Amino acid sequence: MVVLEFVLQVVLGISSVLLTLLILLHKGRGGGLSDMFGGGMTAAVGSSGLAERNLNRFTVVLALIWFVTIVALGLITKFTAI
């Protein structure tokens, strides 16, 4: 059980860093902090292009991996403490 918990913690750490980087790679949609720093100068036209769609898919898949890892670690912690 200790090995599984360690592996899940490593997966959680890696997925957290990658998820942060992928979210920062997305284009600003305007109307938020990106406008305040000059990011609103170009008109963002939704998810145009194959690269943006693939970035969206990778982000969603990585977010699901992150969520499942969080839930699994929570369950392991709960049932190990009993």
Secondary structure by P-SEA (a helix, b strand, c coil): caaaaaaaaaaaaaaaaaaaaaaaaccccccccccccccccccccccccaaaaaaaaaaaaaaaaaaaaaaaaaaaaaaaac
